[in-house]
Amino acid sequence: MARAKKKVVKRTIKSDVQERNRYLFWSIIIPFFIILLYGIWHYRSALFYYTQTIFDSSSTAVEKERNKYDARNVFLMTIHSNKIFGIDVSQYQSVIKWEDVSLINDRFVIDYVFVRATMGESKKDIRFKENWEGVRSINKIRGAYHYFRPNENSIKQAENFIKTVRLRPGDLPPVLDIEEHPKRQSMDSLKMGLKRWLNLVEKHYKVRPILYSGDKYYSDFLEKEFSDYPLWIANYNFWVEEPKGHWDFWQFSEKGSVKGILGYVDLNIYQRTMEDLEALCVPYN
């Protein structure tokens, strides 16, 4: 009788363990597949683009590497297809065939182009003139930017930009690009220099400049004093899919593909409408 009871108890314990294991199995597997299916659906445009190219036997290793970046870019532009896309260029893109520049990944229209003009007190981008006229030749909205060097005189830097760049009605406002940390001055002193540049340039062109910086750099050092300027932020974080409220322009990739440009190019999203973008430009008086 005692042995029979022990067998019943063992079967009961075994049954309880099996039931618990089944519960644990399904409680893990079902959520896993739900998350997996959601991920496949959410990233469907990127996955489709990537799988379409990665298994192409005619693609080289370099092309397949590039396709990884293209897949993310296509995904982001697909979910923001109601926004306005653009690129920014400098001498690092070498000679650009502007007559071919029209689409990102052969599907997303380029509506504006930022061109690097000057750097520091006296340096000029060696391809500024040809790129500046190149953008005009394809009838895209254009803007010019200055790369700010923290350890050089801010007034001379503003004068360098003003002497180099002639803006016309319909062009985007001047852009101040600040990325470097100062080495021979305090951050407060740097901010004063940035203000001097912005004030001199605004006085000359009669339009409020745009401020460009990395997202963390801006949040850590500039947001408090410069929040009233139009903001162009660089953030390439894979998990960032939406521009924050304080961004006007978002440089979401430094590895974009555009016909007419041999290497990579930076990609940007303007998060408002074309009418808003045109209203931001130098006015027709």
C-alpha positions as CSV (number, residue, x, y, z in Angstrom):
1,M,0.0,0.0,0.0
2,A,2.8,2.4,0.9
3,R,4.7,1.6,-2.3
4,A,1.5,2.4,-4.3
5,K,1.2,5.7,-2.6
6,K,4.8,6.6,-3.3
7,K,4.3,5.8,-7.0
8,V,1.2,8.0,-7.1
9,V,3.2,10.8,-5.4
10,K,6.1,10.4,-7.9
11,R,3.7,10.4,-10.9
12,T,2.1,13.5,-9.5
13,I,5.4,15.3,-9.0
14,K,6.5,14.2,-12.5
15,S,3.3,15.5,-13.9
16,D,3.7,18.8,-12.1
17,V,7.2,19.2,-13.3
18,Q,6.1,18.4,-16.9
19,E,3.3,20.9,-16.6
20,R,5.6,23.6,-15.3
21,N,8.1,22.9,-18.0
22,R,5.4,23.2,-20.7
23,Y,4.2,26.4,-19.1
24,L,7.8,27.8,-19.1
25,F,8.3,26.7,-22.7
26,W,5.2,28.3,-24.1
27,S,5.6,31.5,-21.9
28,I,9.0,32.0,-23.5
29,I,8.4,30.7,-27.1
30,I,5.2,32.6,-27.7
31,P,6.5,36.0,-26.7
32,F,9.7,35.3,-28.6
33,F,7.9,34.6,-31.8
34,I,5.6,37.6,-31.3
35,I,8.7,39.8,-30.9
36,L,10.4,38.1,-33.9
37,L,7.3,38.6,-36.1
38,Y,7.0,42.3,-35.0
39,G,10.7,42.8,-35.7
40,I,10.4,41.3,-39.2
41,W,7.3,43.5,-39.9
42,H,8.8,46.6,-38.5
43,Y,12.1,46.3,-40.4
44,R,10.6,44.7,-43.5
45,S,11.8,47.4,-45.9
46,A,15.4,47.1,-44.6
47,L,15.3,43.3,-44.5
48,F,13.9,43.1,-48.0
49,Y,16.5,45.5,-49.4
50,Y,19.3,43.7,-47.6
51,T,18.3,40.1,-48.5
52,Q,17.7,41.2,-52.1
53,T,21.3,42.4,-52.4
54,I,23.3,40.2,-50.0
55,F,22.5,37.0,-52.0
56,D,23.3,38.6,-55.3
57,S,26.3,36.5,-56.5
58,S,27.4,39.4,-58.7
59,S,27.9,41.7,-55.7
60,T,31.5,42.3,-54.5
61,A,32.4,42.1,-50.8
62,V,32.6,46.0,-50.8
63,E,29.1,46.2,-52.3
64,K,27.7,43.8,-49.7
65,E,29.3,45.8,-46.9
66,R,27.8,49.0,-48.3
67,N,24.4,47.3,-48.6
68,K,24.3,46.9,-44.8
69,Y,24.3,50.7,-44.4
70,D,21.9,51.1,-47.3
71,A,19.4,48.8,-45.6
72,R,19.2,50.9,-42.5
73,N,19.0,54.1,-44.5
74,V,16.2,52.7,-46.7
75,F,14.3,51.7,-43.6
76,L,14.6,55.1,-41.9
77,M,13.6,57.0,-45.1
78,T,10.7,54.6,-45.6
79,I,9.2,55.3,-42.2
80,H,9.8,59.0,-42.7
81,S,8.7,59.1,-46.3
82,N,6.5,62.2,-45.5
83,K,9.6,64.2,-44.6
84,I,12.2,66.1,-46.7
85,F,15.5,64.5,-47.5
86,G,18.9,66.0,-48.3
87,I,22.6,65.5,-48.3
88,D,25.7,67.4,-47.4
89,V,29.0,67.4,-49.3
90,S,32.6,68.6,-49.1
91,Q,35.9,68.1,-50.8
92,Y,36.0,64.6,-49.3
93,Q,33.4,63.5,-51.9
94,S,35.9,64.4,-54.6
95,V,34.5,65.2,-58.1
96,I,30.7,65.0,-58.0
97,K,28.7,64.4,-61.2
98,W,26.0,66.8,-60.3
99,E,23.9,66.0,-63.4
100,D,23.3,62.5,-61.9
101,V,22.5,63.6,-58.4
102,S,18.8,63.3,-57.8
103,L,17.9,60.3,-55.6
104,I,19.1,58.5,-52.5
105,N,19.3,54.8,-53.2
106,D,17.6,55.4,-56.5
107,R,14.3,56.0,-54.8
108,F,14.2,59.0,-52.3
109,V,14.2,62.5,-53.8
110,I,17.0,64.9,-52.7
111,D,15.5,68.3,-52.1
112,Y,18.4,70.2,-50.5
113,V,22.1,70.1,-50.3
114,F,24.5,71.6,-47.7
115,V,28.0,72.4,-49.0
116,R,31.1,73.0,-46.8
117,A,32.5,76.4,-47.6
118,T,35.2,77.3,-45.0
119,M,37.1,76.0,-42.1
120,G,38.7,78.1,-39.3
121,E,40.2,81.5,-39.9
122,S,41.4,81.1,-43.5
123,K,40.8,77.7,-45.0
124,K,38.4,77.1,-47.8
125,D,37.0,73.8,-49.1
126,I,38.8,73.3,-52.4
127,R,35.6,72.1,-54.1
128,F,33.2,74.7,-52.6
129,K,32.7,76.7,-55.8
130,E,32.1,73.8,-58.1
131,N,29.8,72.1,-55.6
132,W,27.9,75.4,-54.9
133,E,27.3,75.9,-58.6
134,G,26.7,72.2,-59.1
135,V,23.7,72.3,-56.6
136,R,22.3,75.3,-58.4
137,S,22.6,73.6,-61.7
138,I,20.3,70.8,-60.6
139,N,17.8,73.2,-59.1
140,K,18.0,72.0,-55.5
141,I,17.8,74.2,-52.4
142,R,21.4,74.8,-51.2
143,G,23.1,75.9,-48.0
144,A,26.7,76.6,-47.0
145,Y,28.4,75.7,-43.8
146,H,31.5,76.7,-41.9
147,Y,33.6,74.2,-39.9
148,F,34.4,76.1,-36.6
149,R,37.9,75.6,-35.1
150,P,37.7,76.3,-31.4
151,N,41.3,77.4,-31.0
152,E,41.1,80.0,-33.7
153,N,39.7,83.6,-33.6
154,S,35.9,83.6,-34.1
155,I,35.7,87.0,-35.8
156,K,38.3,86.0,-38.4
157,Q,36.4,82.8,-38.9
158,A,33.2,84.7,-39.5
159,E,35.0,87.0,-42.0
160,N,36.4,84.0,-43.8
161,F,32.9,82.7,-44.4
162,I,31.4,86.0,-45.4
163,K,34.2,86.6,-47.9
164,T,33.7,83.2,-49.4
165,V,29.9,82.7,-49.5
166,R,27.4,84.8,-51.4
167,L,23.9,83.8,-50.5
168,R,20.9,84.4,-52.7
169,P,17.2,84.5,-51.9
170,G,16.0,80.9,-51.7
171,D,19.3,79.6,-50.2
172,L,19.3,78.1,-46.8
173,P,20.7,80.2,-43.9
174,P,24.5,79.9,-43.1
175,V,25.4,77.0,-40.9
176,L,27.9,76.9,-38.1
177,D,29.4,73.5,-37.6
178,I,30.9,72.9,-34.1
179,E,32.2,69.5,-33.2
180,E,35.6,69.9,-31.6
181,H,36.3,70.5,-27.9
182,P,38.5,73.5,-27.1
183,K,42.1,72.8,-26.1
184,R,43.4,76.2,-25.0
185,Q,40.2,77.8,-23.7
186,S,37.3,77.1,-21.5
187,M,33.9,75.9,-22.8
188,D,32.4,79.3,-21.7
189,S,35.0,81.1,-23.8
190,L,34.1,78.8,-26.7
191,K,30.5,79.7,-26.4
192,M,31.3,83.4,-26.5
193,G,33.2,82.8,-29.7
194,L,30.3,80.9,-31.2
195,K,28.0,83.7,-30.3
196,R,30.3,86.2,-32.0
197,W,30.4,84.2,-35.2
198,L,26.6,83.7,-35.2
199,N,25.9,87.4,-34.5
200,L,28.3,88.7,-37.2
201,V,27.0,86.3,-39.8
202,E,23.4,87.0,-39.0
203,K,24.1,90.8,-39.2
204,H,25.7,90.3,-42.6
205,Y,23.1,88.0,-44.3
206,K,20.0,89.3,-42.4
207,V,18.9,85.7,-41.6
208,R,19.3,83.6,-38.5
209,P,22.0,81.0,-38.9
210,I,21.6,77.2,-38.3
211,L,23.7,75.5,-35.7
212,Y,25.1,72.0,-36.4
213,S,26.6,69.7,-33.8
214,G,26.6,66.1,-32.5
215,D,23.5,65.3,-30.4
216,K,25.5,64.6,-27.2
217,Y,27.8,67.7,-27.7
218,Y,24.7,69.9,-28.1
219,S,22.9,68.4,-25.1
220,D,25.9,68.6,-22.9
221,F,27.3,72.0,-23.7
222,L,25.1,74.1,-26.0
223,E,21.4,73.5,-25.5
224,K,20.9,76.1,-22.7
225,E,22.5,79.1,-24.6
226,F,21.7,78.2,-28.2
227,S,18.2,76.7,-28.1
228,D,16.7,79.6,-30.1
229,Y,18.7,78.7,-33.3
230,P,17.5,76.3,-35.9
231,L,19.2,73.0,-35.1
232,W,20.9,70.4,-37.3
233,I,21.9,67.4,-35.3
234,A,24.2,64.4,-36.1
235,N,23.1,61.1,-34.6
236,Y,23.8,57.8,-36.2
237,N,22.6,55.6,-33.4
238,F,21.0,52.5,-34.9
239,W,18.1,52.5,-32.4
240,V,17.2,56.1,-32.9
241,E,14.3,56.1,-35.4
242,E,12.5,59.4,-34.7
243,P,13.9,63.0,-34.6
244,K,13.6,64.6,-31.2
245,G,11.3,67.6,-30.9
246,H,14.1,70.2,-30.8
247,W,15.7,69.0,-34.0
248,D,15.1,70.7,-37.3
249,F,17.5,68.7,-39.4
250,W,18.7,65.2,-38.5
251,Q,21.9,63.9,-40.0
252,F,21.1,60.2,-39.6
253,S,23.8,58.6,-41.7
254,E,27.3,59.3,-42.8
255,K,27.2,56.3,-45.2
256,G,24.6,57.1,-47.8
257,S,24.5,56.1,-51.5
258,V,23.7,58.6,-54.2
259,K,24.2,58.2,-57.9
260,G,26.8,60.7,-59.1
261,I,28.8,60.5,-55.9
262,L,31.5,57.8,-55.9
263,G,31.9,57.3,-52.1
264,Y,29.7,57.6,-49.1
265,V,27.8,60.8,-48.4
266,D,25.9,62.2,-45.4
267,L,22.1,61.9,-45.3
268,N,19.7,64.2,-43.6
269,I,16.0,64.5,-42.8
270,Y,14.2,67.8,-42.4
271,Q,11.3,67.0,-40.2
272,R,8.8,69.6,-41.3
273,T,7.2,70.4,-44.7
274,M,8.7,71.7,-47.9
275,E,6.8,75.0,-47.3
276,D,8.5,75.2,-43.9
277,L,11.9,74.6,-45.4
278,E,11.4,77.3,-48.0
279,A,10.2,79.7,-45.3
280,L,13.5,79.0,-43.4
281,C,15.5,80.2,-46.5
282,V,16.9,83.7,-47.3
283,P,13.7,85.7,-48.2
284,Y,13.0,87.3,-51.5
285,N,12.8,91.0,-50.8
